[in-house]
Amino acid sequence: ISLTPNRADCLSYMGIARELAAKLRRPLRTLEHLPAETKEKKKNQIQAEISPDTGCARITLLEINNFEMVESPIWLRQSLKASGMRSVNLVVDITNYVMLESGQPIHAYDKDLLKSKILRVRNGKTGESLTTLDDQTISLTPDDIMICDDQTPIGLAGIMGGKSSEVHSKTRSVVVEVAHFDQRQIRKTAKRLSFHTEASHRFERGIDLENIQKVANRVLQLLSATLKQGGQSIESHSLTDLYPAPPKEKLIALRVKRAQALLSLAFLTPEKCIEHLTALQLNLVDQTPDRLLFKIPSW
């Protein structure tokens, strides 16, 4: 499947399923977000902070405490391999799988390697550097969006994590970051550094701002279910969601005569427009003889 840059909604299993359901007139089976099993839910020990004038519209932090890393199940490793990705460890594999499933990039940090109780999103500073997961040391600029513990950069937001907080086989507790970053800034940084990652590919094209907390819960659900099969349970978990300015609901009007002229389809009727767009899960909220008003889904 070759996607044009404006179809970021199809950069996921669910996006393709949604498109095929509309095309084939088949019902879409959405993910069943079952509650994860942990011994208790606590208040987050790690807090999120977004510095002013930073290209971050939302960040969710999921803490998962005290579990033993086990080998990823066969189905997970096979799914990643079929999608062109390699297996790393259970936590990384689950975050990669949920990214492929939802279209939302995710990053996990080893909680015990963080140097403060705050993960701060801010712009980079001239003279700062970061060693990335692939062992490259890069110089930062004020155009880069950084994830920092206290004042030290630990991740290049939307592109790649840092080596200093890498999740490994001995990791016992993690902080999972799910966020929304400005696509123009991500594109600019990735181009400057000649980086092209699965995460940057999606952020550069745009992601679903409303799906972020669901994605974090999906990671928790899959990790909990996998550990349960091995006789383990997560001791505790917590989730914080920093969402300073949720956007207004988007309504877009379709002028049927304009659509007929633009597409050279004189036989296009309002009924046919409604049929196609509601199949794509757009919600018709009002109509006149020549204008249809739809509420646009967040994706």
Residue pairs with C-beta under 8 A, 6 or more apart in sequence:
1 10
1 16
3 10
3 11
5 204
5 205
6 205
7 205
8 103
8 202
8 205
8 206
8 207
9 15
9 18
9 103
9 208
9 299
10 16
10 19
11 103
11 201
11 202
11 205
12 99
12 100
12 101
12 102
12 103
12 104
13 100
13 101
13 102
14 30
14 31
14 101
14 102
14 103
15 103
15 299
17 28
17 29
18 28
18 280
18 281
18 299
19 280
20 26
21 27
21 28
21 279
22 276
22 279
22 280
22 281
25 279
28 281
31 101
31 218
33 214
33 217
33 218
33 221
34 221
34 225
35 221
36 217
36 220
36 221
36 223
36 224
36 225
36 234
36 237
37 224
37 225
37 228
37 233
37 234
38 64
38 220
38 224
38 233
38 234
38 235
38 236
38 237
39 233
39 234
39 235
39 236
40 235
40 236
41 236
41 237
41 238
42 63
42 65
42 236
42 237
42 238
43 238
44 61
44 63
44 238
44 239
44 240
45 63
45 117
45 238
46 61
46 63
46 111
46 114
46 117
46 118
46 119
46 175
47 61
47 117
47 118
47 119
47 240
48 59
48 60
48 61
48 118
48 119
48 120
48 121
48 240
48 242
49 118
49 119
49 120
49 121
49 242
50 56
50 59
50 120
50 121
50 242
50 244
51 120
51 121
51 122
51 123
53 123
54 121
54 122
54 123
54 145
55 145
55 181
55 182
55 184
55 185
55 186
56 121
56 145
56 157
56 179
56 180
56 181
56 182
57 180
57 181
57 182
57 209
57 243
57 244
57 245
58 179
58 180
58 209
58 212
58 241
58 242
58 243
58 244
59 119
59 121
59 177
59 178
59 179
59 180
59 212
59 241
59 242
60 177
60 178
60 179
60 212
60 213
60 215
60 216
60 239
60 240
60 241
60 242
61 119
61 175
61 176
61 177
61 239
61 240
62 175
62 176
62 178
62 216
62 217
62 219
62 220
62 237
62 238
62 239
63 111
63 173
63 174
63 175
63 176
63 237
63 238
63 239
64 173
64 174
64 176
64 220
64 223
64 234
64 237
65 111
65 172
65 173
65 234
65 235
65 236
65 237
66 172
66 173
66 234
66 235
66 236
67 172
67 173
67 223
67 227
67 232
67 233
67 234
67 235
68 172
68 227
68 232
69 89
69 90
69 91
69 169
69 170
69 171
69 172
70 90
70 226
70 227
70 230
70 232
71 90
72 87
72 89
72 90
72 93
72 94
72 226
73 226
73 229
76 87
76 93
76 94
76 97
76 226
77 87
77 93
79 97
79 100
80 86
80 87
80 93
80 96
80 97
80 100
81 87
83 100
85 96
85 100
85 198
87 93
88 96
89 167
89 168
89 169
89 171
90 223
90 226
91 108
91 167
91 171
91 174
91 223
92 108
92 167
94 219
94 222
94 223
94 226
95 106
95 107
95 108
95 176
95 219
96 106
96 198
97 222
98 104
98 106
98 215
98 218
98 219
98 222
99 105
99 106
99 198
99 199
99 202
101 218
102 208
102 211
102 214
102 215
102 218
103 202
103 207
103 208
103 211
103 299
104 178
104 202
104 207
104 208
104 211
104 212
104 215
105 158
105 198
105 199
105 202
105 203
105 207
106 176
106 177
106 178
106 215
106 216
106 219
107 147
107 155
107 161
107 176
107 177
107 199
108 167
108 174
108 175
108 176
108 177
109 119
109 154
109 155
109 161
109 165
109 167
109 174
109 175
109 176
109 177
110 165
110 166
110 167
110 168
110 171
110 173
110 174
111 173
111 174
111 175
112 171
112 172
112 173
113 164
113 165
113 166
114 149
114 154
114 165
114 175
115 149
115 150
115 152
116 149
116 150
118 149
118 150
119 147
119 148
119 149
119 154
119 175
119 177
120 147
120 148
120 149
120 150
121 145
121 146
121 147
121 148
121 157
121 179
122 145
122 146
122 148
123 142
123 143
123 144
123 145
123 146
124 140
124 141
124 142
124 143
124 144
124 145
124 146
124 153
125 140
125 142
126 140
126 141
126 142
127 139
128 139
128 140
128 146
128 153
129 137
129 138
129 139
129 140
129 153
130 137
130 138
130 140
130 146
130 153
130 154
130 155
130 156
130 162
131 137
131 138
131 162
131 163
131 164
132 138
132 156
132 160
132 161
132 162
132 163
133 160
133 161
133 162
133 163
133 166
134 160
135 163
138 156
138 193
140 146
140 153
141 192
143 185
143 188
143 189
143 192
144 156
144 157
144 185
144 189
145 156
145 157
145 158
145 181
145 182
145 185
145 186
145 189
146 153
146 155
146 156
146 157
147 153
147 154
147 155
147 156
147 157
147 177
148 154
149 165
152 164
153 162
154 161
154 162
154 164
154 165
155 161
155 162
155 165
155 177
156 162
156 189
156 195
157 179
157 181
157 186
158 179
158 181
158 186
158 189
158 199
158 200
158 203
159 186
159 189
159 190
159 193
159 195
159 197
159 199
159 200
159 203
160 195
160 197
160 199
160 200
167 174
176 216
176 219
176 220
178 212
178 213
178 215
178 216
178 219
179 212
180 207
180 209
180 212
181 203
183 203
183 204
183 205
183 206
186 200
186 203
186 204
187 200
187 204
189 195
190 196
190 197
190 200
190 204
208 298
208 299
209 246
209 247
209 298
210 298
210 299
211 298
211 299
212 241
213 239
213 241
216 239
217 239
220 234
220 237
220 239
223 234
224 233
224 234
227 233
227 234
249 295
250 295
250 296
251 285
251 293
251 294
251 295
251 296
252 293
252 294
252 296
253 291
253 292
253 293
253 294
254 273
254 277
254 291
254 292
254 293
254 294
255 290
255 291
256 268
256 269
256 270
256 273
256 290
256 291
256 292
257 290
259 265
259 268
259 273
260 266
260 268
270 287
270 289
270 290
270 292
273 292
274 284
274 287
274 292
277 284
277 292
277 294
278 284
281 297
282 294
282 295
282 296
282 297
283 294
283 295
283 297
284 292
284 293
284 294
285 293
285 294
285 295
286 292
286 293
287 293
